[in-house]
Structures are given as structure tokens and as C-alpha cells.
Amino acid sequence: MMLKAPLLKKALPILLLLAVAGLASADATNRVFLLRAQKNFDQARKNYLADTNSTAAALALARTGFDLTDFATNETQRAEIARDGIAASRRVIEREPKSAAGHYYLAMNLGELAQAEAPSLTAYRLVHEVEREFKTAAELDVRFDHAGPARCLGLLYRDAPGWPLSVGGKTKAHEWLQRAVTLAPDYPENQLNFAEAHLKWRQREELDVVMKNLNAIWPAARTNLAGEVWERSWQDWDARRAKLLTDYQKVYPLKP
């Protein structure tokens, strides 16, 4: 509904109140996710310290540590959490060199440490290590975590600066993002990543195909990926899907 100027003036205080209420609601939701992530990480660390030889406990610490870094309030905190995940992952790899999960979560946490250290020579070196560990995970089990190694390599190549500054590259990004979609087409994250990449690269025909696929898998994904463990993912996916549609209409407006 389009508000005329006089009505808009009268409605402005109400709209502002609604906006503030919406922000408060979002903050409350994010706090719930933070508390869950912190609780899961604390429990995982407790379990790991009780048995540092447990592969399952080490992987749980690495995974929950990566999840918790999303809520870091500064880069020092991010780095501290990431180092716990890195240490736990390396512990797994020492005992099980062919653990795809070990290499995968090592790469994830190394990526967080690189973000905390950037910009620096250390961060530059870490990015190359991230690439190497994701590639190793892909060689061992590319289907792990809904084609996680392929998905993460695609994002790394899509978002990182290109040579000689870093490892980024459009061709490699397209290859790995497409591979993730091929291996796990029903996973919303894979379709969203590929769609966002096509929009960034202004590839409309390819984007239209991926958006059609995304719309097709969405209802079933809602049913299959349900429960508390998926709530935060759906908050992210819903927001990104809405933004994707908005940005699409801005870039490719309907002709009158």
C-alpha cells in the first residue's frame, strides 16, 4: 500500500515504533541463538576435555566452535574460539589423517582465524591453508555436510580476492558452486549460493534457472530440515531469498 504524504506524516511515528519492535524481536531471536551456540560449545569443550582421544568429542568442539564465532563481538574473541576448533580438528587428523570431517572443520576454523587476522601476511597464508584443507576434505568425502567441501570452496573462490592477492577466481567458483548444487540439490544453501553468484556475475539466464530450482526445493526443504537445530539456518535463508528477489528486480526490472 502506498501512503500519501499527509497520511505518511501521521503514520510515521507508528512505523518507527513497528520498526523498533521488529529490531527488538530480531535482537531477542539472535540472543536465543547466541545462548544456544554458547551452551553447545561449552558442553562440547567439557566433553572434549574429559576425553581428548574421542574423535566425536573433538569434531563436536570444532563444529560448535565454528558456529559460535558468528557471535564474536571482536576479532580477538573470534580468534580465541577458532583456535580451540583448530586444535581439536588437528587432534582428529593426527589420529585419522583421512577424516573428511577433521579436514573440513579445520578449514572452517582456519577461515575464521584468517578473518580475525586480516589484513595481514598471516591471514594471506591462512587462506591458502583453508583452500588446501577444503580440497583434502573434498577428495575424502565431497558429499560431507550436504556437499560442504564443494560449497565452501565455491564460496572461497567467489569471495576471496584474485591472484596475486589471494586465491579467488570466477571460473573455479562456478565449478565448485555448481558441483555443490549437483551433489546436494535439495539443500537450500547450495542453491542460494549459486543464485547469488549468478546475480553478482550478471548471468541472468543461469540465474533464472537456479531461482526456479530454488523455488522448487523450498517447500520440501522446509519439511525435511525442521526443528530447533535448523531455526537459525532458516532465518538466514529466508532473509537471503527475500534479498535475492529484491536485488533481482532492481537489476532486471520489469519493462512497462
N, C-alpha and C positions, 0 to 999 in steps of 0.2 A: 504494500500500500504506500502511495506517495503522499506525504503530508504537505499541505500548502503552508506558506510562510507563517500566517498568524497561528495556525494550529501547531506548527512546528515549535514556535516560541513557547506556547503553553505546555507542549508535551516535553520540552527539553529537560526540565527537572526530573520528570518521571523516567525518561530514557536514561538519564545519568544514574538514577537510583537503580534501575534494572541492570545497567552495565556494571555498577559496583557490586550488586548482588551476584551477578554472573562471575565476576572475578573472585569474589569471596568463596563461591561454590567451587570454582576451579582450584583455588588455593587449598580448600578443605580436602578436595579429592586428591590433590598432589601430596598433601600431608599424609593421607592414608597410605598412599603408595610408598612414600618415604619410610614410614614406620614399618611397613611390611618388609621392604628391602633391608632395612637395618636389622630387623628381627631375624630374617632369614640368614643374613651374613653373620650375625653374632652366633647363631646356632651352628652354622656351618663351621665357623672358626673353632668353636668349642669342641665339636665332633672331631675336627681335624687334629687339634692339639691332643685329644685323648687317644688318637691312633694315627700317627703321621705316616704309617705304612699302608693306610687304607686308600686305595685308588678312588673309590666312590666319594670318600670324605674330601679328598684333595680336589677332585673335579667340582664338587659342590661348592667348595670355598672359592675356587676360581670363577665359577659361574655367578655366584651371588655377589662376589666382589665386583665383577664387571657390571652387574645390574645396579649396584649401589653407587658406582661412580657417576651415574646420571644425576645424582642428587648432591654431588660435591659442591660446596659453597665457594671453594677456591682451588687453585691448581695444586697447592701443597697437599690438601686433603685428597684430591684426586690421585696424585702420585702415590701417596701412602697406601691407599686402598688397592691401587693397581699393583703395587709391589707385592702385596700379600697374594694376589691372584697369580702373579708371575712366578713367585716362589713355589706355590702349590702346583702349578702346571709343570714346572721344571722337575719337580719331585716325581710326578707321574711319568714324565718322559724318560727320566733316569732309569726307572724300573721297566717301563713299557715303551720303548722307542717307537713302536708302530701304533701308538694310541692316537687315533684321529682326534678324539676329544681333547687330549692333552695338548696337541699342537694347535688346535682350534682356539681353545681358551687362552693359551699362551699368546697367540696373535691378538686376540681381543684385548687382553690386558696390556700388552705392549703398545697397542694403539692408544689406549688411554694414557699411558705414561708419555708417549710421544706428544700427545696433545698438551699434557701438563708441562712438558719441557720446551715446547715451541715458543718462539722461533729460536733454534739453536742447532749446532752441529750434532749434538746428541739426538735431538728429535729427528734429524735427517737420517742418521744411521738407524734409528729405531724403525723408521718407516720401511726400510729395506728388510729389516728382520721380520717385521709384520708380514710383508709380502712373501718372504720365504716360508714362514710358518703356515700361512694360509695355503700356499701351494702344496706343502707337505701334507696338510690335512686333506686337501682335495685329492691327492694321489692315494691316500689311505682309505678315505671314505667320503666322496664328494656329496653323498646324499645326507650326511650327518646334519641334524638340526634343519630339516627342510631345505637341503642343498645349501647349508650355511657357508661352507668354504667358497663355493662359486659366487654366492650372493655377496659376500664380504670382499672378495677380490674385485668383483664388478664395481662395488661402491668405492673401493680404494682407488682403482684406476680412473673412475669417473670424477672423483672429487679432489684427488691429490694433484698438485702442480705437475706439469710435464717435465721431460728431460730438458736441461740437465739439473733442474732444481729438485725433482723428485721422480716418482715412478708413474705418474698419471699418463693416460692416453686413451683417446676416444675408441680406437679400434679394439684394444684389449678390454675396455669397459663394456662395450657392446657384446663382445664374445662371451664374457663371463656372466653378465646380467641375463643374456639370452639363455645361457646354459642353466642358470638357476631356475628360470621360468619353465624350461623344458623338463627339468628333473622334478620340480615340485610346482606344477602349475596351479594347484589349488591353495597355495599358501599366499595370502594377500600381500605380504611384504615383498615377495618376489615380483608380483605384477605391478605394485606401486613403484618400486624402484625403477623398473624398466620403463614405465609410463613417464615418470618424472625425468628420466634421462632423455627420452624422445622429445619431450617438451623443451628441455634445455637445448637440445641439438636442433630444434625446429624441424623435426621429421614427422610431418602431420599424418601421412598415410600409415606409417608404422604405429604412431601414437593412437590413431583411431582403432586399429586392430587390438592393441593392448588394453585400451579402455573398454572395448567391447568384451574382451576376455575377463577383465576385472569385474565388470558388472555381472557377468555370468556366474562367476565363482563365489560372489559375495554372500548370497543367502545361505548356501551350504556351509561356507566357512563360519558364518555366524552360529550355526548349529553345532558344527564339529569342534570348533575351538571356543568352547564355552567354559564358564567357571571363573573363580577368583584369579587363577593364575594367568588368565588371558585378558583381564579387565584393562590393564594398562596398555597392552598392545592395541586393543580396540579403540581406546581413547586416542592413541596416536594415529591409527589407520583411518578412523573416521575423519579426523581433522585434516589429514593429508589428502584423503579422497575429495573432501569438500574444496580444499585449496586447489587441487588439480583441476577440478571442473571450473572453478572461478578463473584460474590462470589461463585455461584453455580458451574460455570465452573472451578473455582480454586479447590473447594473441590471435585467435581466429574468430573474430566477431561475426555474427550472422549478418548477411547482407540484407538491406531493407527491400 
